[in-house]
Amino acid sequence: MMPRCFFHLRPGSRIVARNGVGHDCPDDAAARELARLGTGLFVLDPFLPVLFKHYCFEVLTADGETVSPSGAG
């Protein structure tokens, strides 16, 4: 069974969008790549790049362990 990861959108320390469903990822590297691709979708939007530069995805396992650290950029 693949671990389930949750992708929360943050501008700094507060969560503005909490992923309550999660996604099955084969490993931590796949979870980080999915977060990176999600960030890319926001950056490609013509209206969001300026706003999104202060946001990031924080990736957590179902146990609450951090896969990808939060932090703007």
C-alpha positions as CSV (number, residue, x, y, z in Angstrom):
1,M,0.0,0.0,0.0
2,M,1.3,3.4,-1.0
3,P,1.6,6.1,1.7
4,R,-0.9,8.9,1.5
5,C,0.4,12.4,1.5
6,F,-1.4,15.7,2.1
7,F,-0.6,18.9,0.3
8,H,-1.4,22.1,2.2
9,L,-1.0,25.5,0.7
10,R,0.7,28.1,2.9
11,P,1.8,31.7,2.7
12,G,4.4,31.5,5.5
13,S,3.1,29.9,8.7
14,R,-0.7,29.8,8.1
15,I,-2.6,27.3,6.0
16,V,-4.9,28.8,3.4
17,A,-5.9,25.5,1.7
18,R,-5.9,22.2,3.5
19,N,-5.8,19.0,1.5
20,G,-8.2,16.7,3.5
21,V,-8.2,13.9,0.9
22,G,-4.6,13.3,0.2
23,H,-2.8,11.5,-2.6
24,D,-1.1,8.1,-2.7
25,C,2.6,8.6,-3.5
26,P,5.0,5.7,-3.9
27,D,7.7,7.5,-1.9
28,D,8.8,10.9,-0.5
29,A,10.5,11.9,-3.8
30,A,7.2,11.4,-5.7
31,A,5.4,13.5,-3.2
32,R,7.9,16.3,-3.5
33,E,7.6,16.1,-7.3
34,L,3.8,16.3,-7.1
35,A,4.1,19.4,-5.0
36,R,6.6,20.9,-7.4
37,L,4.3,20.2,-10.4
38,G,1.4,21.7,-8.5
39,T,3.4,24.9,-7.8
40,G,4.2,25.0,-11.5
41,L,0.5,25.0,-12.4
42,F,0.0,28.1,-10.2
43,V,3.0,29.8,-11.7
44,L,1.8,29.3,-15.3
45,D,-1.5,31.0,-14.5
46,P,-1.3,34.6,-16.0
47,F,-3.1,36.1,-12.9
48,L,-1.3,34.2,-10.0
49,P,2.5,34.3,-10.4
50,V,2.9,37.6,-8.5
51,L,0.7,36.4,-5.7
52,F,1.9,32.8,-5.6
53,K,5.6,33.7,-5.1
54,H,4.8,34.0,-1.4
55,Y,3.1,30.6,-1.2
56,C,4.3,27.0,-1.0
57,F,3.0,23.5,-0.6
58,E,3.8,21.7,2.7
59,V,3.6,18.0,2.2
60,L,2.8,15.7,5.2
61,T,2.2,12.0,5.6
62,A,-0.9,10.6,7.1
63,D,1.1,10.3,10.4
64,G,1.8,14.1,10.3
65,E,5.5,13.7,9.4
66,T,6.8,16.4,7.1
67,V,7.9,15.2,3.6
68,S,8.6,18.6,2.2
69,P,9.2,21.6,4.5
70,S,7.1,24.6,4.3
71,G,8.5,28.0,3.4
72,A,7.7,30.6,0.8
73,G,9.4,30.3,-2.5
